[in-house]
Amino acid sequence: IGIEPAVKPAAEENPGKTVVAMATPLTLREEKFNQLVQEYAADGQVVKVPAPKLVELIEQGQIDTPAVYQYLEGLLTPYAGKAAGVVLGCTHYPFAKQAIKDILGPQVKVYDGAIGAAAEVKRQLAEQGNLKESSEPGKIIFENSAPGGADLSKRLYALYRQL
């Protein structure tokens, strides 16, 4: 199950209003992303904002540092007070959600594709009879194919729990 940018709900909930789609340059070039925009958004409704450096900053454990704010201000200030929604098109970006909202303004609604992916995982597990209800706490195992990646995943998880 893949995570896809939440362009559909963002565009449908904000007809005629500007939606900022933040993602890596690769994601913004992908055919799947552009098909979502073409299918669900009005012409010019979705503004693509590539934010590759945000991944680096978050992987360094920075979520609300001056460096994050400075970087995001450079990208998002033109849309401050104007955008109705922002699509977080990368798994790293929710860590900077508060900084993004601080810059774009309180009116902006944040759309995170991970929510839909989690719902789909749950739906498929239930459909296959593999969804288990339990009052016992589960166990979290971090795995990552990158050298030292599991440690990074643990650090990011700890940051996420603080949000």
N, CA and C atoms as a LAMMPS dump frame, in Angstrom:
ITEM: TIMESTEP
0
ITEM: NUMBER OF ATOMS
489
ITEM: BOX BOUNDS ff ff ff
-5.0000000000000000e+02 5.0000000000000000e+02
-5.0000000000000000e+02 5.0000000000000000e+02
-5.0000000000000000e+02 5.0000000000000000e+02
ITEM: ATOMS id mol type element x y z
1 1 1 N 0.86 -1.164 0
2 1 2 C 0 0 0
3 1 3 C 0.902 1.221 0
4 2 1 N 0.722 2.051 -0.969
5 2 2 C 1.564 3.232 -1.076
6 2 3 C 0.884 4.462 -0.508
7 3 1 N 1.684 5.405 -0.115
8 3 2 C 1.162 6.694 0.332
9 3 3 C 1.137 7.596 -0.887
10 4 1 N -0.025 8.199 -1.12
11 4 2 C -0.078 9.144 -2.227
12 4 3 C -0.521 10.498 -1.686
13 5 1 N -0.012 11.57 -2.279
14 5 2 C -0.384 12.892 -1.801
15 5 3 C -1.899 13.081 -1.821
16 6 1 N -2.435 13.708 -0.787
17 6 2 C -3.884 13.855 -0.606
18 6 3 C -4.443 15.011 -1.436
19 7 1 N -4.156 14.993 -2.731
20 7 2 C -4.62 16.04 -3.638
21 7 3 C -6.136 16.019 -3.765
22 8 1 N -6.727 14.837 -3.872
23 8 2 C -8.17 14.732 -4.076
24 8 3 C -8.96 15.42 -2.961
25 9 1 N -8.77 15.035 -1.689
26 9 2 C -9.56 15.713 -0.656
27 9 3 C -9.246 17.203 -0.55
28 10 1 N -7.997 17.576 -0.744
29 10 2 C -7.624 18.99 -0.644
30 10 3 C -8.331 19.818 -1.716
31 11 1 N -8.325 19.33 -2.94
32 11 2 C -8.96 20.062 -4.041
33 11 3 C -10.481 20.076 -3.885
34 12 1 N -11.054 18.928 -3.533
35 12 2 C -12.511 18.833 -3.416
36 12 3 C -13.06 19.658 -2.254
37 13 1 N -12.328 19.764 -1.17
38 13 2 C -12.793 20.528 -0.01
39 13 3 C -12.551 22.026 -0.148
40 14 1 N -11.792 22.416 -1.168
41 14 2 C -11.452 23.83 -1.356
42 14 3 C -11.695 24.275 -2.792
43 15 1 N -12.908 24.107 -3.3
44 15 2 C -13.146 24.467 -4.705
45 15 3 C -12.874 25.954 -4.96
46 16 1 N -12.135 26.213 -6.031
47 16 2 C -11.823 27.579 -6.411
48 16 3 C -10.781 28.259 -5.545
49 17 1 N -10.218 27.528 -4.594
50 17 2 C -9.214 28.11 -3.707
51 17 3 C -7.852 27.473 -3.961
52 18 1 N -6.808 28.182 -3.585
53 18 2 C -5.449 27.708 -3.794
54 18 3 C -5.085 26.612 -2.8
55 19 1 N -4.485 25.549 -3.334
56 19 2 C -3.958 24.459 -2.529
57 19 3 C -2.472 24.324 -2.854
58 20 1 N -1.643 24.383 -1.842
59 20 2 C -0.203 24.215 -2.012
60 20 3 C 0.116 22.731 -1.868
61 21 1 N 0.838 22.182 -2.826
62 21 2 C 1.281 20.784 -2.758
63 21 3 C 2.785 20.78 -2.561
64 22 1 N 3.197 20.473 -1.325
65 22 2 C 4.62 20.386 -1.006
66 22 3 C 5.063 18.942 -1.179
67 23 1 N 6.158 18.752 -1.895
68 23 2 C 6.684 17.405 -2.093
69 23 3 C 8.118 17.518 -2.587
70 24 1 N 8.74 16.367 -2.739
71 24 2 C 10.067 16.36 -3.335
72 24 3 C 9.914 16.645 -4.826
73 25 1 N 10.949 17.148 -5.473
74 25 2 C 10.854 17.397 -6.912
75 25 3 C 10.46 16.138 -7.692
76 26 1 N 10.97 14.986 -7.277
77 26 2 C 10.632 13.737 -7.951
78 26 3 C 9.134 13.464 -7.875
79 27 1 N 8.552 13.583 -6.699
80 27 2 C 7.115 13.345 -6.543
81 27 3 C 6.306 14.297 -7.412
82 28 1 N 6.698 15.548 -7.444
83 28 2 C 5.96 16.543 -8.219
84 28 3 C 6.054 16.292 -9.723
85 29 1 N 7.063 15.567 -10.168
86 29 2 C 7.204 15.224 -11.592
87 29 3 C 6.501 13.92 -11.954
88 30 1 N 6.168 13.102 -10.949
89 30 2 C 5.615 11.78 -11.224
90 30 3 C 4.269 11.859 -11.931
91 31 1 N 4.074 10.918 -12.84
92 31 2 C 2.835 10.855 -13.607
93 31 3 C 1.626 10.683 -12.686
94 32 1 N 1.756 9.836 -11.67
95 32 2 C 0.632 9.58 -10.757
96 32 3 C 0.188 10.856 -10.057
97 33 1 N 1.15 11.641 -9.561
98 33 2 C 0.812 12.894 -8.893
99 33 3 C 0.096 13.828 -9.868
100 34 1 N 0.642 13.977 -11.047
101 34 2 C 0.064 14.898 -12.021
102 34 3 C -1.304 14.439 -12.515
103 35 1 N -1.535 13.133 -12.55
104 35 2 C -2.869 12.619 -12.887
105 35 3 C -3.872 12.99 -11.796
106 36 1 N -3.459 12.893 -10.539
107 36 2 C -4.343 13.295 -9.437
108 36 3 C -4.731 14.763 -9.57
109 37 1 N -3.757 15.602 -9.849
110 37 2 C -4.02 17.035 -10
111 37 3 C -4.97 17.263 -11.17
112 38 1 N -4.694 16.626 -12.288
113 38 2 C -5.522 16.81 -13.485
114 38 3 C -6.953 16.318 -13.255
115 39 1 N -7.089 15.198 -12.547
116 39 2 C -8.407 14.6 -12.348
117 39 3 C -9.257 15.329 -11.31
118 40 1 N -8.646 15.814 -10.241
119 40 2 C -9.433 16.326 -9.13
120 40 3 C -9.361 17.831 -8.893
121 41 1 N -8.396 18.509 -9.47
122 41 2 C -8.235 19.932 -9.2
123 41 3 C -8.581 20.766 -10.427
124 42 1 N -9.05 21.974 -10.172
125 42 2 C -9.294 22.916 -11.25
126 42 3 C -7.951 23.415 -11.777
127 43 1 N -7.96 23.942 -12.993
128 43 2 C -6.729 24.483 -13.567
129 43 3 C -6.151 25.564 -12.664
130 44 1 N -4.887 25.422 -12.321
131 44 2 C -4.196 26.409 -11.521
132 44 3 C -4.515 26.37 -10.036
133 45 1 N -5.394 25.463 -9.606
134 45 2 C -5.769 25.396 -8.186
135 45 3 C -4.625 24.882 -7.32
136 46 1 N -3.882 23.904 -7.836
137 46 2 C -2.794 23.3 -7.073
138 46 3 C -1.469 23.933 -7.482
139 47 1 N -0.793 24.491 -6.504
140 47 2 C 0.515 25.099 -6.721
141 47 3 C 1.566 24.122 -6.209
142 48 1 N 2.463 23.706 -7.083
143 48 2 C 3.519 22.766 -6.707
144 48 3 C 4.68 23.51 -6.053
145 49 1 N 5.063 23.048 -4.859
146 49 2 C 6.183 23.662 -4.136
147 49 3 C 7.179 22.562 -3.778
148 50 1 N 8.257 22.443 -4.553
149 50 2 C 9.275 21.447 -4.209
150 50 3 C 10.032 21.867 -2.94
151 51 1 N 10.216 20.895 -2.037
152 51 2 C 10.886 21.194 -0.765
153 51 3 C 11.877 20.091 -0.411
154 52 1 N 12.9 19.877 -1.247
155 52 2 C 13.823 18.77 -1.006
156 52 3 C 14.668 18.91 0.25
157 53 1 N 15.043 20.124 0.607
158 53 2 C 15.916 20.325 1.768
159 53 3 C 15.194 20.004 3.081
160 54 1 N 13.858 20.042 3.059
161 54 2 C 13.105 19.752 4.28
162 54 3 C 13.344 18.321 4.746
163 55 1 N 13.512 17.406 3.809
164 55 2 C 13.816 16.009 4.158
165 55 3 C 15.122 15.958 4.953
166 56 1 N 16.145 16.634 4.451
167 56 2 C 17.447 16.661 5.144
168 56 3 C 17.323 17.211 6.555
169 57 1 N 16.625 18.321 6.686
170 57 2 C 16.485 18.958 7.994
171 57 3 C 15.772 18.032 8.98
172 58 1 N 14.725 17.396 8.533
173 58 2 C 13.971 16.503 9.408
174 58 3 C 14.807 15.284 9.78
175 59 1 N 15.558 14.767 8.838
176 59 2 C 16.417 13.62 9.145
177 59 3 C 17.532 13.981 10.119
178 60 1 N 17.794 15.27 10.27
179 60 2 C 18.738 15.739 11.286
180 60 3 C 18.028 15.961 12.627
181 61 1 N 16.725 15.67 12.654
182 61 2 C 15.959 15.841 13.881
183 61 3 C 15.423 17.244 14.077
184 62 1 N 15.479 18.06 13.041
185 62 2 C 15.004 19.437 13.141
186 62 3 C 13.554 19.502 12.67
187 63 1 N 12.678 19.977 13.556
188 63 2 C 11.283 20.127 13.139
189 63 3 C 10.776 21.548 13.347
190 64 1 N 11.349 22.257 14.302
191 64 2 C 10.896 23.624 14.557
192 64 3 C 12.062 24.562 14.86
193 65 1 N 13.171 24.288 14.25
194 65 2 C 14.366 25.105 14.468
195 65 3 C 14.337 26.343 13.568
196 66 1 N 15.155 27.328 13.873
197 66 2 C 15.24 28.499 12.993
198 66 3 C 15.572 28.112 11.544
199 67 1 N 16.396 27.088 11.358
200 67 2 C 16.749 26.664 9.992
201 67 3 C 15.516 26.162 9.232
202 68 1 N 14.652 25.431 9.914
203 68 2 C 13.422 24.931 9.289
204 68 3 C 12.511 26.1 8.933
205 69 1 N 12.314 27.007 9.881
206 69 2 C 11.454 28.166 9.618
207 69 3 C 12.007 29.021 8.481
208 70 1 N 13.306 29.249 8.478
209 70 2 C 13.901 30.071 7.422
210 70 3 C 13.705 29.407 6.057
211 71 1 N 13.938 28.114 5.99
212 71 2 C 13.766 27.391 4.728
213 71 3 C 12.315 27.45 4.261
214 72 1 N 11.394 27.147 5.163
215 72 2 C 9.98 27.129 4.803
216 72 3 C 9.454 28.52 4.471
217 73 1 N 9.924 29.537 5.169
218 73 2 C 9.497 30.898 4.847
219 73 3 C 9.887 31.266 3.421
220 74 1 N 11.077 30.848 3.007
221 74 2 C 11.51 31.11 1.641
222 74 3 C 10.613 30.449 0.6
223 75 1 N 10.051 29.312 0.948
224 75 2 C 9.177 28.586 0.023
225 75 3 C 7.724 29.027 0.094
226 76 1 N 7.234 29.27 1.299
227 76 2 C 5.794 29.399 1.514
228 76 3 C 5.261 30.817 1.692
229 77 1 N 6.121 31.78 1.96
230 77 2 C 5.655 33.146 2.203
231 77 3 C 4.741 33.676 1.093
232 78 1 N 4.991 33.393 -0.183
233 78 2 C 4.074 33.9 -1.218
234 78 3 C 2.632 33.397 -1.073
235 79 1 N 2.419 32.325 -0.332
236 79 2 C 1.083 31.734 -0.199
237 79 3 C 0.477 31.989 1.182
238 80 1 N 1.215 32.688 2.035
239 80 2 C 0.745 32.962 3.396
240 80 3 C -0.546 33.777 3.348
241 81 1 N -1.547 33.312 4.063
242 81 2 C -2.837 33.989 4.095
243 81 3 C -3.659 33.818 2.839
244 82 1 N -3.13 33.122 1.845
245 82 2 C -3.829 32.946 0.561
246 82 3 C -4.244 31.504 0.314
247 83 1 N -3.436 30.566 0.766
248 83 2 C -3.728 29.147 0.53
249 83 3 C -4.796 28.666 1.506
250 84 1 N -5.723 27.873 0.987
251 84 2 C -6.764 27.281 1.827
252 84 3 C -6.307 25.947 2.395
253 85 1 N -5.414 25.274 1.666
254 85 2 C -4.944 23.963 2.09
255 85 3 C -3.518 23.725 1.66
256 86 1 N -2.882 22.785 2.35
257 86 2 C -1.529 22.382 1.979
258 86 3 C -1.462 20.86 2.032
259 87 1 N -1.001 20.269 0.953
260 87 2 C -0.828 18.825 0.854
261 87 3 C 0.616 18.5 1.213
262 88 1 N 0.784 17.634 2.205
263 88 2 C 2.12 17.198 2.596
264 88 3 C 2.429 15.942 1.792
265 89 1 N 3.188 16.104 0.725
266 89 2 C 3.406 15.028 -0.238
267 89 3 C 4.656 14.21 0.004
268 90 1 N 5.144 14.195 1.22
269 90 2 C 6.319 13.4 1.57
270 90 3 C 6.133 12.901 2.992
271 91 1 N 6.576 11.691 3.248
272 91 2 C 6.395 11.103 4.581
273 91 3 C 7.121 11.887 5.672
274 92 1 N 8.124 12.664 5.311
275 92 2 C 8.872 13.446 6.293
276 92 3 C 8.133 14.725 6.708
277 93 1 N 7.347 15.283 5.831
278 93 2 C 6.819 16.629 6.025
279 93 3 C 5.878 16.798 7.215
280 94 1 N 5.116 15.789 7.632
281 94 2 C 4.262 15.999 8.811
282 94 3 C 5.038 16.406 10.063
283 95 1 N 6.321 16.098 10.117
284 95 2 C 7.119 16.502 11.263
285 95 3 C 7.245 18.022 11.344
286 96 1 N 7.108 18.695 10.226
287 96 2 C 7.206 20.157 10.179
288 96 3 C 5.827 20.813 10.047
289 97 1 N 4.79 20.066 10.341
290 97 2 C 3.413 20.55 10.177
291 97 3 C 3.171 21.872 10.903
292 98 1 N 3.612 21.979 12.149
293 98 2 C 3.346 23.206 12.901
294 98 3 C 4.056 24.395 12.27
295 99 1 N 5.285 24.211 11.845
296 99 2 C 6.017 25.303 11.199
297 99 3 C 5.309 25.717 9.911
298 100 1 N 4.83 24.755 9.151
299 100 2 C 4.112 25.045 7.897
300 100 3 C 2.855 25.853 8.191
301 101 1 N 2.098 25.436 9.198
302 101 2 C 0.877 26.171 9.576
303 101 3 C 1.211 27.566 10.096
304 102 1 N 2.282 27.684 10.862
305 102 2 C 2.68 28.997 11.384
306 102 3 C 2.949 29.972 10.241
307 103 1 N 3.54 29.478 9.172
308 103 2 C 3.904 30.34 8.047
309 103 3 C 2.714 30.624 7.141
310 104 1 N 1.921 29.608 6.837
311 104 2 C 0.795 29.787 5.917
312 104 3 C -0.41 30.455 6.578
313 105 1 N -0.532 30.323 7.872
314 105 2 C -1.637 30.964 8.578
315 105 3 C -2.617 29.97 9.154
316 106 1 N -3.409 30.415 10.13
317 106 2 C -4.315 29.51 10.848
318 106 3 C -5.468 28.98 9.992
319 107 1 N -5.764 29.642 8.888
320 107 2 C -6.876 29.208 8.049
321 107 3 C -6.539 27.968 7.211
322 108 1 N -5.264 27.664 7.07
323 108 2 C -4.854 26.587 6.168
324 108 3 C -5.141 25.218 6.798
325 109 1 N -5.726 24.343 5.99
326 109 2 C -5.96 22.974 6.428
327 109 3 C -4.841 22.101 5.855
328 110 1 N -4.314 21.21 6.691
329 110 2 C -3.205 20.35 6.288
330 110 3 C -3.752 18.992 5.872
331 111 1 N -3.292 18.501 4.73
332 111 2 C -3.711 17.207 4.195
333 111 3 C -2.499 16.282 4.141
334 112 1 N -2.604 15.164 4.836
335 112 2 C -1.515 14.197 4.942
336 112 3 C -1.983 12.861 4.376
337 113 1 N -1.34 12.392 3.312
338 113 2 C -1.722 11.137 2.667
339 113 3 C -1.537 9.908 3.53
340 114 1 N -0.755 10.007 4.591
341 114 2 C -0.523 8.853 5.457
342 114 3 C -1.805 8.416 6.156
343 115 1 N -2.709 9.345 6.406
344 115 2 C -3.975 9.023 7.07
345 115 3 C -4.781 8.069 6.196
346 116 1 N -4.871 8.373 4.918
347 116 2 C -5.594 7.505 3.991
348 116 3 C -4.915 6.159 3.828
349 117 1 N -3.586 6.152 3.819
350 117 2 C -2.853 4.884 3.695
351 117 3 C -3.101 4.007 4.918
352 118 1 N -3.107 4.607 6.103
353 118 2 C -3.37 3.836 7.328
354 118 3 C -4.783 3.264 7.312
355 119 1 N -5.742 4.049 6.845
356 119 2 C -7.123 3.561 6.754
357 119 3 C -7.214 2.393 5.775
358 120 1 N -6.465 2.471 4.684
359 120 2 C -6.488 1.383 3.693
360 120 3 C -5.839 0.124 4.256
361 121 1 N -4.761 0.261 5.02
362 121 2 C -4.141 -0.9 5.679
363 121 3 C -5.162 -1.567 6.594
364 122 1 N -5.829 -0.77 7.399
365 122 2 C -6.83 -1.309 8.322
366 122 3 C -7.952 -2.007 7.554
367 123 1 N -8.431 -1.377 6.48
368 123 2 C -9.508 -1.96 5.677
369 123 3 C -9.094 -3.311 5.103
370 124 1 N -7.883 -3.373 4.542
371 124 2 C -7.421 -4.625 3.945
372 124 3 C -7.188 -5.709 4.998
373 125 1 N -6.657 -5.343 6.149
374 125 2 C -6.471 -6.321 7.216
375 125 3 C -7.815 -6.886 7.669
376 126 1 N -8.806 -6.021 7.81
377 126 2 C -10.141 -6.47 8.221
378 126 3 C -10.75 -7.372 7.147
379 127 1 N -10.595 -6.981 5.907
380 127 2 C -11.141 -7.758 4.785
381 127 3 C -10.537 -9.168 4.738
382 128 1 N -9.285 -9.284 5.097
383 128 2 C -8.585 -10.568 5.072
384 128 3 C -8.704 -11.331 6.395
385 129 1 N -9.418 -10.75 7.357
386 129 2 C -9.564 -11.391 8.661
387 129 3 C -8.303 -11.329 9.508
388 130 1 N -7.429 -10.386 9.22
389 130 2 C -6.165 -10.275 9.948
390 130 3 C -6.101 -9.099 10.911
391 131 1 N -7.211 -8.404 11.088
392 131 2 C -7.238 -7.289 12.014
393 131 3 C -7.56 -7.836 13.397
394 132 1 N -6.687 -7.631 14.319
395 132 2 C -6.843 -8.184 15.657
396 132 3 C -7.087 -7.066 16.657
397 133 1 N -8.119 -7.233 17.465
398 133 2 C -8.407 -6.3 18.553
399 133 3 C -7.762 -6.857 19.813
400 134 1 N -7.109 -5.998 20.579
401 134 2 C -6.456 -6.452 21.798
402 134 3 C -6.315 -5.287 22.766
403 135 1 N -6.411 -5.582 24.035
404 135 2 C -6.174 -4.549 25.041
405 135 3 C -4.702 -4.533 25.466
406 136 1 N -3.957 -5.511 24.996
407 136 2 C -2.519 -5.583 25.301
408 136 3 C -1.758 -4.619 24.395
409 137 1 N -0.77 -3.925 24.917
410 137 2 C 0.012 -3.036 24.054
411 137 3 C 0.799 -3.837 23.011
412 138 1 N 0.933 -3.241 21.856
413 138 2 C 1.686 -3.885 20.785
414 138 3 C 3.174 -3.632 20.93
415 139 1 N 3.921 -4.163 19.989
416 139 2 C 5.367 -3.996 19.985
417 139 3 C 5.745 -3.304 18.678
418 140 1 N 6.62 -2.346 18.77
419 140 2 C 7.081 -1.626 17.584
420 140 3 C 8.5 -2.061 17.28
421 141 1 N 8.71 -2.476 16.039
422 141 2 C 10.039 -2.871 15.577
423 141 3 C 10.408 -1.925 14.443
424 142 1 N 11.553 -1.299 14.553
425 142 2 C 12.003 -0.372 13.53
426 142 3 C 12.99 -1.074 12.611
427 143 1 N 12.693 -1.034 11.326
428 143 2 C 13.604 -1.579 10.318
429 143 3 C 13.768 -0.547 9.226
430 144 1 N 14.95 -0.473 8.687
431 144 2 C 15.249 0.502 7.664
432 144 3 C 16.411 -0.045 6.844
433 145 1 N 16.32 0.069 5.53
434 145 2 C 17.362 -0.498 4.672
435 145 3 C 18.635 0.347 4.641
436 146 1 N 18.557 1.589 5.088
437 146 2 C 19.741 2.454 5.074
438 146 3 C 20.624 2.153 6.287
439 147 1 N 21.944 2.255 6.129
440 147 2 C 22.824 2.079 7.288
441 147 3 C 22.471 3.094 8.376
442 148 1 N 22.226 2.611 9.569
443 148 2 C 21.836 3.492 10.673
444 148 3 C 20.403 3.987 10.576
445 149 1 N 19.684 3.501 9.604
446 149 2 C 18.322 3.972 9.359
447 149 3 C 17.341 3.639 10.463
448 150 1 N 17.515 2.503 11.113
449 150 2 C 16.597 2.13 12.197
450 150 3 C 16.715 3.123 13.354
451 151 1 N 17.94 3.571 13.639
452 151 2 C 18.118 4.572 14.691
453 151 3 C 17.435 5.885 14.32
454 152 1 N 17.561 6.283 13.061
455 152 2 C 16.88 7.485 12.593
456 152 3 C 15.374 7.317 12.738
457 153 1 N 14.848 6.173 12.352
458 153 2 C 13.413 5.921 12.461
459 153 3 C 12.956 6.03 13.914
460 154 1 N 13.741 5.519 14.826
461 154 2 C 13.402 5.615 16.251
462 154 3 C 13.377 7.078 16.713
463 155 1 N 14.373 7.847 16.264
464 155 2 C 14.433 9.27 16.644
465 155 3 C 13.236 10.032 16.086
466 156 1 N 12.892 9.76 14.833
467 156 2 C 11.755 10.448 14.219
468 156 3 C 10.441 10.043 14.888
469 157 1 N 10.339 8.783 15.243
470 157 2 C 9.143 8.318 15.95
471 157 3 C 9.015 9.058 17.288
472 158 1 N 10.111 9.198 17.995
473 158 2 C 10.094 9.917 19.268
474 158 3 C 9.69 11.376 19.054
475 159 1 N 10.181 11.998 17.972
476 159 2 C 9.774 13.377 17.653
477 159 3 C 8.288 13.443 17.343
478 160 1 N 7.803 12.47 16.59
479 160 2 C 6.394 12.444 16.193
480 160 3 C 5.493 12.363 17.424
481 161 1 N 5.888 11.582 18.376
482 161 2 C 5.079 11.426 19.594
483 161 3 C 4.997 12.731 20.373
484 162 1 N 5.969 13.622 20.166
485 162 2 C 5.968 14.912 20.857
486 162 3 C 5.051 15.926 20.169
487 163 1 N 4.7 15.672 18.925
488 163 2 C 3.906 16.653 18.168
489 163 3 C 2.492 16.771 18.679
